[in-house]
Amino acid sequence: MISIPRPITARVSALLLAAAATLTGCGQEPAPESTFVLLDGSKQTTAGMKGKVTLVNFWATSCTTCVAEMPQIGATYDKYKGRGYDTLAVAMQYDPPSYVVNFAETRKLPFKVAIDNTGQVAQAWGDVKLTPTTYIVNKQGQIVKKYVGAPNFDELHKLIEKLLAEA
């Protein structure tokens, strides 16, 4: 058996406790105030999400994982949209708008798609650089989960159902 000096174990324990407290708190941070410009030119704000459970997905047409997960994001939207669930896919600043429009139209994406032309939305949402990055926002407008990479859709569906059941 390896013996670890007591001061090191105490420091590691303190760090783990601090990390656990931070993770617990991150589940209730408010979604940042943002204005999303949708493909049809209309706008949606973060405040407009309140009252619904919303999936906000940062993606790019050049991201193979993003492209691969889009059918499941669409199926998730279709499954829950009648129960107070919404989806907003935010294309990254570097994604050419014509590519985003073509992608959304040819794949008949059933949910709202926005283009972050200035990069301000990605910046506001924690300086998103990696795609896909997905946030789940509860009815009160708080971020309850963040996924970097494709989510586990079974886990995601359980979370959505739990959040939809809340008052």
LINLINMO-V508587 format. One record per residue. N is the residue number from 1. RES is the residue in one small letter. OMEGA is omega in whole degrees, -180 to 180 (* if undefined). NEAR is the number of other ideal C-beta (glycine too) atoms within 10 Angstrom. Layout:
# LINLINMO-V508587
N,RES,OMEGA,NEAR + N,RES,OMEGA,NEAR
This chain:
# LINLINMO-V508587
1,m,180,3 + 2,i,178,3 + 3,s,179,6 + 4,i,-180,9 + 5,p,-175,8 + 6,r,-179,8 + 7,p,180,8 + 8,i,180,9 + 9,t,179,11 + 10,a,179,10 + 11,r,179,11 + 12,v,178,11 + 13,s,180,10 + 14,a,179,10 + 15,l,179,10 + 16,l,178,10 + 17,l,179,10 + 18,a,179,10 + 19,a,180,10 + 20,a,179,10 + 21,a,179,10 + 22,t,-179,9 + 23,l,179,9 + 24,t,-179,9 + 25,g,-175,9 + 26,c,-180,12 + 27,g,-176,13 + 28,q,180,11 + 29,e,-179,12 + 30,p,175,11 + 31,a,-178,22 + 32,p,177,13 + 33,e,-177,10 + 34,s,171,21 + 35,t,-179,14 + 36,f,177,21 + 37,v,-177,16 + 38,l,-177,14 + 39,l,-180,17 + 40,d,179,8 + 41,g,178,6 + 42,s,-178,10 + 43,k,173,11 + 44,q,178,17 + 45,t,176,11 + 46,t,180,21 + 47,a,180,11 + 48,g,179,15 + 49,m,-175,21 + 50,k,-178,15 + 51,g,177,11 + 52,k,169,19 + 53,v,-174,24 + 54,t,172,26 + 55,l,177,24 + 56,v,-174,26 + 57,n,174,22 + 58,f,-171,26 + 59,w,176,24 + 60,a,179,21 + 61,t,180,19 + 62,s,-177,13 + 63,c,-176,16 + 64,t,178,9 + 65,t,179,14 + 66,c,-179,25 + 67,v,-179,15 + 68,a,-177,11 + 69,e,-176,21 + 70,m,177,20 + 71,p,179,11 + 72,q,177,14 + 73,i,177,24 + 74,g,179,17 + 75,a,178,13 + 76,t,178,20 + 77,y,-179,19 + 78,d,-178,13 + 79,k,-171,13 + 80,y,-172,20 + 81,k,180,14 + 82,g,-176,7 + 83,r,179,12 + 84,g,-179,14 + 85,y,178,20 + 86,d,179,19 + 87,t,177,23 + 88,l,178,23 + 89,a,-176,27 + 90,v,179,28 + 91,a,-177,28 + 92,m,-177,24 + 93,q,-175,15 + 94,y,-178,10 + 95,d,180,21 + 96,p,-178,13 + 97,p,-180,11 + 98,s,177,9 + 99,y,-179,14 + 100,v,179,23 + 101,v,180,15 + 102,n,180,12 + 103,f,-177,20 + 104,a,-178,20 + 105,e,-176,11 + 106,t,179,8 + 107,r,179,12 + 108,k,180,7 + 109,l,-174,19 + 110,p,-175,13 + 111,f,-178,20 + 112,k,177,20 + 113,v,179,21 + 114,a,175,22 + 115,i,180,22 + 116,d,-175,23 + 117,n,-174,12 + 118,t,-175,10 + 119,g,-178,13 + 120,q,-179,12 + 121,v,178,24 + 122,a,178,20 + 123,q,-178,15 + 124,a,-177,16 + 125,w,174,20 + 126,g,180,14 + 127,d,-180,8 + 128,v,176,22 + 129,k,-178,11 + 130,l,177,11 + 131,t,-5,24 + 132,p,169,24 + 133,t,-173,21 + 134,t,177,24 + 135,y,171,21 + 136,i,-178,21 + 137,v,-178,23 + 138,n,-176,22 + 139,k,180,16 + 140,q,179,15 + 141,g,180,17 + 142,q,176,14 + 143,i,180,20 + 144,v,-179,18 + 145,k,175,18 + 146,k,175,17 + 147,y,169,17 + 148,v,-169,13 + 149,g,-179,13 + 150,a,177,15 + 151,p,168,22 + 152,n,-171,11 + 153,f,175,14 + 154,d,178,8 + 155,e,180,11 + 156,l,-180,19 + 157,h,177,16 + 158,k,179,11 + 159,l,179,18 + 160,i,-180,21 + 161,e,178,14 + 162,k,-178,12 + 163,l,178,21 + 164,l,-179,15 + 165,a,-180,9 + 166,e,-180,9 + 167,a,*,4
